[in-house]
């Protein structure tokens, strides 16, 4: 089993395979849901950005203030170089458990598969808790944390609905993209979707 929870895994992977790779979804599959919560002028942090094209695709659609962080030094250096001609798009090597940003710094934190990766690793509950605490800290009082995940609500809400965050969690689903013709049409419905958890800070519980 791949060690998705280990920084060394990502260093080795990005060194070996520098091609862009997107977990789960591209912007086209997410934007119908996300545009209700993310404005072009927002300060956005992309958590665990890797070499995904999501930031680039959003940038092309007018989102010009995107701070990308990843635990892998290899990938952040490569991506910073790749996008050096895009003002407002930055890449920084950083551990999500200890974000080097001031409080209330971002309007939106986007996470595509990062929480899932952390939950695959050792000490997963503790690490997930630390990352979510840091996200809550760097979010503005009316900020939004959006997690794109394969994890069903029964597994993820335990982490996201903790009272100290004060988040109102809304759950959306999006069809998994068809990978060639390999997706089984007979598989259970819940396996054909990804979940989008929209955690709105400072909104009274619905």
C-alpha positions in Angstrom: 0.0 0.0 0.0 1.4 3.4 -0.9 2.5 5.5 2.0 0.3 8.6 1.2 0.7 9.8 4.8 4.5 10.0 4.6 6.4 13.1 3.2 9.1 10.8 1.8 6.6 9.1 -0.4 5.7 12.4 -2.1 9.3 13.5 -2.5 10.1 10.2 -4.2 7.0 10.2 -6.3 7.4 13.8 -7.6 11.1 13.2 -8.3 10.3 10.0 -10.3 7.2 11.4 -12.0 7.1 15.1 -12.6 4.1 15.0 -15.0 0.9 16.9 -13.8 -1.4 14.6 -11.9 -4.8 15.3 -10.6 -6.5 13.3 -7.9 -10.2 12.8 -8.2 -11.3 15.8 -10.2 -10.3 18.7 -12.4 -11.7 22.2 -12.1 -14.4 21.5 -14.8 -15.9 18.8 -12.5 -15.9 21.1 -9.4 -16.7 24.6 -10.5 -20.5 24.3 -10.5 -20.3 23.6 -6.8 -17.3 25.8 -5.9 -18.4 29.0 -7.7 -21.1 29.4 -5.0 -18.4 29.7 -2.4 -15.3 31.0 -4.1 -14.9 34.5 -5.7 -12.2 35.6 -8.1 -11.0 38.2 -5.6 -10.6 35.8 -2.7 -7.3 35.0 -1.1 -7.1 31.2 -1.7 -4.8 28.7 -0.2 -4.4 25.3 -2.0 -3.5 22.7 0.6 -1.3 19.9 -0.6 -1.3 21.3 -4.1 1.2 18.8 -5.6 1.5 19.1 -9.3 -2.3 19.3 -9.9 -3.6 21.6 -12.6 -6.4 22.8 -10.4 -4.7 26.1 -9.5 -3.7 26.7 -13.1 -7.2 26.1 -14.4 -8.7 28.4 -11.7 -6.0 31.0 -12.5 -7.1 30.9 -16.1 -10.7 31.6 -15.1 -9.7 34.7 -13.2 -8.7 33.5 -9.7 -5.4 35.4 -9.4 -4.6 35.1 -5.7 -3.6 31.5 -5.0 -1.1 30.4 -2.5 -0.1 26.7 -3.1 1.5 24.7 -0.3 2.8 21.2 -0.3 5.0 19.2 2.0 7.2 18.1 -0.9 10.2 20.4 -1.6 10.7 18.8 -5.0 7.2 19.6 -6.3 7.0 23.1 -4.9 10.3 24.1 -6.5 9.2 22.6 -9.8 5.8 24.3 -9.8 7.2 27.7 -8.7 9.4 27.5 -11.7 6.6 26.4 -14.0 4.3 29.2 -13.0 6.9 32.0 -12.4 5.2 34.2 -15.0 1.8 34.1 -13.2 1.7 37.0 -10.7 -0.4 36.1 -7.6 0.3 32.3 -8.0 2.9 31.2 -5.4 4.2 27.9 -4.3 5.7 27.2 -0.8 7.0 24.1 0.9 5.1 23.8 4.1 3.7 21.2 6.5 -0.1 21.6 6.8 0.2 20.9 10.6 2.3 24.0 11.1 1.2 26.7 8.6 3.5 29.7 8.4 0.8 32.2 7.9 -0.9 34.7 10.2 -4.3 34.1 11.7 -7.3 35.0 9.5 -5.2 35.2 6.3 -7.3 33.4 3.8 -10.9 33.6 2.7 -10.8 30.1 1.1 -8.8 26.9 1.8 -9.1 24.3 -0.9 -8.1 20.7 -0.2 -8.3 18.1 -3.0 -7.3 14.7 -1.5 -4.9 16.1 1.2 -7.1 15.2 4.2 -7.6 11.8 2.7 -3.8 11.3 2.3 -3.2 12.3 5.9 -5.8 9.9 7.0 -3.9 7.1 5.3 -0.8 7.7 7.4 0.4 6.8 10.9 -1.0 9.0 13.6 -3.7 9.9 11.2 -6.3 11.1 13.7 -3.9 13.4 15.5 -2.4 14.7 12.2 -5.8 15.4 10.7 -6.8 17.2 13.8 -3.7 19.4 13.7 -4.1 20.3 10.0 -7.8 21.2 10.5 -6.9 23.3 13.5 -4.4 25.2 11.4 -6.9 25.6 8.6 -9.4 27.0 11.0 -6.7 29.4 12.4 -5.7 30.8 9.0 -9.3 31.2 7.8 -10.9 34.6 8.0 -13.9 34.8 10.3 -16.3 34.2 7.4 -13.9 31.9 5.5 -14.6 28.6 3.9 -12.7 25.3 3.9 -13.6 23.0 1.0 -12.4 19.4 1.1 -12.8 17.2 -1.9 -12.7 13.6 -0.6 -13.5 10.0 -1.4 -14.4 9.6 2.3 -18.1 9.1 3.1 -19.8 11.5 5.5 -19.9 8.9 8.3 -16.1 8.9 8.3 -15.4 12.6 7.5 -17.9 14.5 9.6 -16.3 13.3 12.8 -13.3 15.4 11.9 -15.1 18.4 10.3 -17.9 19.0 12.8 -15.8 19.5 15.9 -17.3 22.3 18.0 -14.0 24.2 18.3 -14.1 24.9 14.6 -17.6 26.2 14.6 -18.0 25.2 10.9 -21.3 24.6 9.2 -20.7 21.7 7.0 -22.6 21.3 3.7 -22.1 18.1 1.7 -22.2 17.9 -2.1 -21.4 15.0 -4.4 -19.9 15.1 -7.9 -19.7 12.2 -10.3 -16.3 10.5 -10.6 -14.8 11.2 -14.0 -14.9 8.1 -16.2 -11.4 6.6 -16.5 -11.6 5.4 -20.0 -14.1 2.5 -20.0 -12.9 1.0 -16.8 -15.5 2.4 -14.4 -17.9 -0.3 -13.5 -21.5 0.7 -14.2 -22.8 -2.0 -11.8 -20.9 -0.8 -8.8 -22.7 0.7 -5.9 -23.8 4.4 -6.3 -21.8 5.7 -3.4 -18.6 4.5 -5.2 -19.3 6.6 -8.2 -19.1 9.9 -6.5 -16.6 12.2 -4.8 -17.8 14.2 -1.8 -17.3 18.0 -1.5 -17.4 19.1 2.1 -18.0 22.9 2.3 -17.2 24.0 5.8 -18.4 27.6 6.3 -16.9 29.4 9.3 -18.9 31.7 11.5 -22.2 30.6 10.1 -24.7 29.6 12.7 -25.5 25.9 12.7 -28.2 25.1 10.2 
